[in-house]
Amino acid sequence: MLFTVDWPEPFGLAMIEALACGTPVIAFGRGSVPEVIEHGVTGFIVRSEEEAVEAVARLPKIDRRACHERFERCLQIAWRALTCRSTNGSCRSAARNTPKEA
């Protein structure tokens, strides 16, 4: 996924949803990008359009399972919190269905 937002995006839900699907992300290093993307592991943080184009060629080096695992390990709870706001009260059922850590 190309996330070429050029302002300090505070959260970046689209990046989190991409990682949930195992899709690597190429993004400018603004706003929440450094907190969501692990450079070289779940995608690439770039400074220019030229770097983004170069990063596309490096995408085969990214393990799509690592992208999904990042979502599972670090981002799933935040995603649930943001997405349940628009589901008319289903937040409680989503919280009950969240897997517990072993």
C-alpha positions in Angstrom: 0.0 0.0 0.0 1.3 3.5 -0.8 0.4 5.8 2.1 1.7 9.1 0.7 -0.1 11.4 3.1 2.1 14.5 3.5 0.8 15.9 6.7 1.1 14.6 10.3 -1.7 12.0 10.2 -2.4 11.3 13.9 -3.4 7.7 13.6 -3.4 6.1 10.1 -6.2 3.6 10.2 -5.6 2.7 6.6 -2.1 1.5 7.4 -3.3 -0.6 10.2 -6.0 -2.2 8.1 -3.4 -2.9 5.4 -1.1 -4.7 7.9 -4.1 -6.7 9.2 -4.4 -8.1 5.7 -0.7 -8.8 5.4 -0.1 -5.9 3.0 3.2 -4.0 3.4 3.1 -0.2 3.5 5.3 2.4 1.9 4.7 5.7 3.6 6.2 9.2 4.2 7.6 9.3 7.8 5.1 11.8 9.1 2.6 11.6 12.0 1.9 8.1 13.2 3.8 6.4 10.4 7.0 5.6 12.5 4.8 4.1 15.3 2.9 1.9 12.9 5.4 0.8 10.3 8.6 -1.1 11.2 11.0 0.0 8.5 12.3 -3.0 6.5 10.0 -5.4 8.3 6.4 -4.3 7.6 7.1 -1.8 4.9 9.3 1.2 4.2 9.4 4.7 5.6 10.5 7.1 2.8 11.2 10.8 2.5 10.3 11.5 -1.1 8.4 10.1 -4.1 11.7 8.9 -5.6 12.4 6.8 -2.4 8.8 5.5 -2.6 9.4 4.3 -6.2 12.7 2.6 -5.1 10.9 1.0 -2.2 8.4 -0.7 -4.5 11.2 -2.7 -6.0 12.2 -3.9 -2.4 8.6 -5.1 -1.5 9.4 -8.8 -2.3 11.8 -8.7 0.7 8.9 -8.0 3.1 7.3 -11.1 4.7 3.5 -10.6 4.5 3.1 -12.8 7.6 5.3 -10.2 9.6 2.9 -7.5 8.5 -0.1 -9.4 9.9 1.8 -10.4 13.0 2.6 -6.8 13.7 -1.2 -6.1 13.6 -1.9 -9.0 15.9 0.9 -8.1 18.3 0.6 -4.3 18.6 -2.3 -2.8 16.7 -5.4 -4.9 17.0 -6.7 -3.3 20.2 -6.3 0.2 18.7 -8.1 -0.9 15.5 -11.0 -2.4 17.5 -11.3 0.8 19.5 -11.5 3.0 16.5 -13.7 0.9 14.3 -16.3 0.1 17.0 -17.2 3.8 17.4 -19.3 3.6 14.3 -21.0 0.2 15.0 -23.8 1.5 17.4 -22.7 -0.1 20.7 -21.0 -3.3 19.5 -17.8 -2.2 21.3 -18.7 -4.4 24.3 -19.2 -7.5 22.2 -16.0 -6.8 20.3 -14.1 -6.5 23.6 -15.6 -9.8 24.9 -14.4 -11.5 21.7 -10.8 -10.2 21.9 -8.4 -13.1 22.5 -6.7 -13.1 25.9 -2.9 -13.2 26.2 -1.6 -16.5 27.4 
